[in-house]
């Protein structure tokens, strides 16, 4: 009987399969590769053959599936799918999935010939059925997981592109406001408004040069962090925010900041994060209302509040507002990425962003960062 032959020679068959794998281009993962493959399949094949010998077709189908090709959950199908997933995770191709089961079939045939072990036709049919079902399940799962991974990569690339466009538009908008103010007010290019224009142009230059080199938004790390005066940083943000406030027909209040306070961040990233919060506030605050920007210390933390008078958030949106592409207001002119980008940037430096919703009044977005002192500089 085939199941007796397989039981007695299971170690030899697994060894032969392992040797066949080793002769193919190796990725150093033979043991992992076989864990849900040959040994488990061999055990299931043996139990299938025994079930058919004692006329238990339902048990046979439960172990290894039907011969009709109709998808039906079985032990062999589950383990074969897991094997396909494992091989994808190890970086193998779909050919390797098929080879693993083909290796076992070849090993059984060769060893049976060497030992002159005759098998019944029905046993060969069962062997072929089990191989067909296992290969089909493994390849199907492998292909599904590979397509899912490809789709995730495509989505990530799409989101990176959208984030680049969002940041680019913010800087262009700031530069345009500064330029219009210079033109209409006959202001000196060497003044505060000129400095806003200069910083926007510098940010555009850095963003575009990086994107050309990497074909995506640069991913920065804490290695870019430096110690910066919080008061000077808020002064610079105020200059740009005044232009945006005037363009939206609202006012801006900025608190006085303790000159000893400092933050350790990538200045461009924090500028982008706080700029996104301010732009969001000006975008949604009601006409002729006030947006406020306040920065202060509480214990060992620096808190930066951006408060608007938008009237409050719709119920349940406070939890979703920092998710990419989520837009909760009637103004859908943006991409819904500003708050997501701000959150990611602040978290890189041990910070958080939270929103406090006051229904009927507005929202306060609070950036929370580790506290430093200018004395440390």
BALUM-888077 format. One line per field, with one value per residue (C-alpha): residue number from 0; chain; x, y, z. Coordinates in steps of 0.05 Angstrom, whole numbers. Example, Ala and Ser with C-alpha at 12.3 -4.5 7.8 and 13.67 -1.06 7.14 Angstrom:
BEGIN
k	(0|1)
c	(A|A)
px	(246|273)
py	(-90|-21)
pz	(156|143)
//
This chain:
BEGIN
k	(0|1|2|3|4|5|6|7|8|9|10|11|12|13|14|15|16|17|18|19|20|21|22|23|24|25|26|27|28|29|30|31|32|33|34|35|36|37|38|39|40|41|42|43|44|45|46|47|48|49|50|51|52|53|54|55|56|57|58|59|60|61|62|63|64|65|66|67|68|69|70|71|72|73|74|75|76|77|78|79|80|81|82|83|84|85|86|87|88|89|90|91|92|93|94|95|96|97|98|99|100|101|102|103|104|105|106|107|108|109|110|111|112|113|114|115|116|117|118|119|120|121|122|123|124|125|126|127|128|129|130|131|132|133|134|135|136|137|138|139|140|141|142|143|144|145|146|147|148|149|150|151|152|153|154|155|156|157|158|159|160|161|162|163|164|165|166|167|168|169|170|171|172|173|174|175|176|177|178|179|180|181|182|183|184|185|186|187|188|189|190|191|192|193|194|195|196|197|198|199|200|201|202|203|204|205|206|207|208|209|210|211|212|213|214|215|216|217|218|219|220|221|222|223|224|225|226|227|228|229|230|231|232|233|234|235|236|237|238|239|240|241|242|243|244|245|246|247|248|249|250|251|252|253|254|255|256|257|258|259|260|261|262|263|264|265|266|267|268|269|270|271|272|273|274|275|276|277|278|279|280|281|282|283|284|285|286|287|288|289|290|291|292|293|294|295|296|297|298|299|300|301|302|303|304|305|306|307|308|309|310|311|312|313|314|315|316|317|318|319|320|321|322|323|324|325|326|327|328|329|330|331|332|333|334|335|336|337|338|339|340|341|342|343|344|345|346|347|348|349|350|351|352|353|354|355|356|357|358|359|360|361|362|363|364|365|366|367|368|369|370|371|372|373|374|375|376)
c	(A|A|A|A|A|A|A|A|A|A|A|A|A|A|A|A|A|A|A|A|A|A|A|A|A|A|A|A|A|A|A|A|A|A|A|A|A|A|A|A|A|A|A|A|A|A|A|A|A|A|A|A|A|A|A|A|A|A|A|A|A|A|A|A|A|A|A|A|A|A|A|A|A|A|A|A|A|A|A|A|A|A|A|A|A|A|A|A|A|A|A|A|A|A|A|A|A|A|A|A|A|A|A|A|A|A|A|A|A|A|A|A|A|A|A|A|A|A|A|A|A|A|A|A|A|A|A|A|A|A|A|A|A|A|A|A|A|A|A|A|A|A|A|A|A|A|A|A|A|A|A|A|A|A|A|A|A|A|A|A|A|A|A|A|A|A|A|A|A|A|A|A|A|A|A|A|A|A|A|A|A|A|A|A|A|A|A|A|A|A|A|A|A|A|A|A|A|A|A|A|A|A|A|A|A|A|A|A|A|A|A|A|A|A|A|A|A|A|A|A|A|A|A|A|A|A|A|A|A|A|A|A|A|A|A|A|A|A|A|A|A|A|A|A|A|A|A|A|A|A|A|A|A|A|A|A|A|A|A|A|A|A|A|A|A|A|A|A|A|A|A|A|A|A|A|A|A|A|A|A|A|A|A|A|A|A|A|A|A|A|A|A|A|A|A|A|A|A|A|A|A|A|A|A|A|A|A|A|A|A|A|A|A|A|A|A|A|A|A|A|A|A|A|A|A|A|A|A|A|A|A|A|A|A|A|A|A|A|A|A|A|A|A|A|A|A|A|A|A|A|A|A|A|A|A|A|A|A|A|A|A|A|A|A|A|A|A|A|A|A|A|A|A|A|A|A|A)
px	(0|25|10|54|110|106|104|165|205|181|249|283|232|239|315|311|266|313|371|332|317|391|411|368|390|390|363|385|315|308|282|231|211|196|160|91|109|135|130|60|36|65|28|-37|-27|-16|-79|-119|-96|-114|-183|-196|-171|-224|-277|-284|-292|-317|-255|-211|-244|-237|-163|-144|-204|-244|-222|-274|-231|-286|-257|-271|-235|-191|-131|-85|-113|-100|-29|-13|-39|6|65|51|49|115|151|127|152|220|225|214|178|115|158|187|117|104|174|166|107|137|200|160|124|190|221|163|167|243|244|186|223|288|253|206|145|82|23|-49|-78|-127|-69|-34|-99|-103|-31|-44|-108|-71|-15|-64|-103|-41|-8|-72|-82|-9|-5|-72|-51|18|-12|-64|-12|35|-21|-40|33|37|-27|0|64|22|-20|42|72|7|4|76|60|-2|39|91|37|6|71|89|22|30|98|74|14|58|105|46|16|83|94|25|36|102|70|8|40|103|142|217|242|290|233|193|149|210|238|173|181|254|238|182|228|283|233|209|281|296|232|239|313|301|242|281|336|289|225|186|179|242|237|274|298|316|387|363|342|375|361|319|292|217|207|244|208|139|160|175|110|72|100|74|9|-9|-9|-55|-101|-109|-124|-180|-209|-196|-149|-89|-69|1|23|89|138|189|257|290|245|273|254|299|270|281|262|232|189|162|150|110|71|52|40|-10|-46|-50|-73|-126|-149|-154|-189|-245|-252|-315|-309|-283|-264|-197|-144|-95|-24|3|67|86|116|82|131|179|137|129|57|38|-37|-71|-143|-197|-271|-297|-359|-333|-326|-381|-395|-343|-293|-243|-217|-211|-186|-111|-122|-96|-146|-200|-237|-291|-310|-350|-286|-256|-204|-146|-125|-140|-67|-46|-62|-35|31|34|22|77|127|116|119|189|215|179|118|43|-14|-83|-147|-196|-265|-311|-379|-409|-344|-283|-222|-155|-98|-41|30|65|141|198|221|291|325|365|416|435|456)
py	(0|70|97|43|58|133|122|78|123|192|215|192|228|293|288|279|339|380|360|381|449|457|447|504|577|582|637|604|587|513|494|550|535|463|475|483|445|374|342|368|350|280|269|293|249|188|202|212|145|110|142|118|48|40|73|140|189|246|241|239|302|338|325|338|366|340|323|369|432|467|509|476|485|426|414|409|472|512|488|496|567|580|551|597|657|636|630|699|728|695|726|664|662|625|572|554|540|490|460|442|396|370|351|305|272|259|233|184|159|150|115|68|48|36|-7|-42|-19|-27|21|16|61|91|108|146|183|203|226|268|297|318|349|387|414|433|468|504|530|550|586|620|647|666|705|738|761|785|826|854|874|907|945|969|993|1029|1062|1083|1114|1150|1178|1200|1237|1269|1291|1323|1361|1384|1411|1443|1479|1505|1536|1565|1595|1628|1655|1683|1718|1749|1772|1803|1839|1866|1891|1922|1953|1979|1942|1933|1865|1867|1870|1816|1802|1794|1745|1704|1702|1682|1624|1599|1600|1564|1511|1502|1494|1442|1403|1401|1384|1327|1301|1300|1259|1210|1215|1220|1264|1259|1217|1254|1228|1256|1264|1330|1357|1420|1465|1526|1586|1577|1653|1663|1606|1634|1702|1673|1634|1698|1736|1685|1674|1748|1745|1684|1716|1778|1735|1699|1761|1743|1766|1734|1736|1712|1706|1730|1672|1662|1674|1618|1563|1519|1459|1406|1391|1393|1466|1454|1397|1436|1496|1452|1420|1485|1517|1462|1474|1549|1541|1492|1542|1599|1555|1534|1590|1631|1698|1758|1714|1705|1651|1649|1621|1610|1576|1562|1510|1463|1422|1387|1399|1455|1466|1504|1518|1537|1558|1573|1591|1541|1523|1455|1387|1340|1284|1229|1265|1283|1211|1210|1279|1261|1203|1214|1241|1253|1319|1340|1411|1436|1464|1405|1445|1408|1335|1322|1309|1371|1344|1275|1306|1350|1291|1249|1306|1322|1249|1243|1286|1255|1299|1291|1331|1331|1367|1394|1406|1458|1448|1512|1550|1519|1474|1479|1438|1428|1409|1377|1372|1359|1422|1449|1513|1563|1561|1491|1522)
pz	(0|-17|53|85|36|50|125|126|79|100|126|62|19|58|54|-22|-28|14|-31|-92|-61|-43|-116|-139|-129|-53|-10|55|78|65|134|137|66|82|148|117|54|43|113|126|57|64|129|98|37|82|122|57|30|95|95|25|40|95|52|88|29|72|116|53|26|93|93|21|-17|-77|-147|-179|-175|-135|-79|-12|54|73|118|58|27|91|99|25|27|87|48|-10|37|69|3|-19|47|35|-34|-76|-143|-160|-195|-128|-101|-156|-151|-77|-91|-156|-118|-72|-130|-164|-99|-89|-160|-159|-91|-110|-173|-135|-83|-131|-94|-137|-127|-147|-201|-151|-105|-161|-175|-101|-103|-165|-135|-72|-112|-156|-97|-57|-116|-134|-63|-54|-120|-110|-41|-67|-124|-80|-29|-83|-115|-47|-35|-104|-91|-24|-59|-111|-57|-19|-82|-96|-25|-29|-93|-62|-1|-46|-84|-18|10|-57|-60|11|-4|-70|-35|18|-36|-76|-15|2|-69|-74|-8|-32|-96|-66|-5|-37|17|19|-3|56|108|143|83|39|89|84|9|15|62|18|-43|-3|19|-52|-76|-23|-35|-111|-111|-63|-102|-167|-133|-99|-141|-77|-15|26|89|144|210|278|252|222|290|318|377|357|395|403|404|339|307|326|301|233|232|250|191|141|179|177|101|101|153|109|48|86|117|190|245|278|351|371|443|471|478|534|499|540|510|455|413|382|313|239|227|158|183|242|197|150|207|241|174|158|224|212|140|163|216|166|117|164|214|203|165|206|265|299|294|352|358|428|450|523|570|618|661|613|550|499|477|414|407|342|357|306|308|257|299|319|286|263|314|312|268|323|320|244|228|227|178|107|56|109|98|146|123|64|32|-5|-44|-12|-11|63|78|118|187|171|148|210|256|223|225|299|319|289|346|405|398|390|361|393|377|428|398|428|395|371|379|345|351|385|356|405|385|444|441|490|525|517|541|500|557|531|465)
//
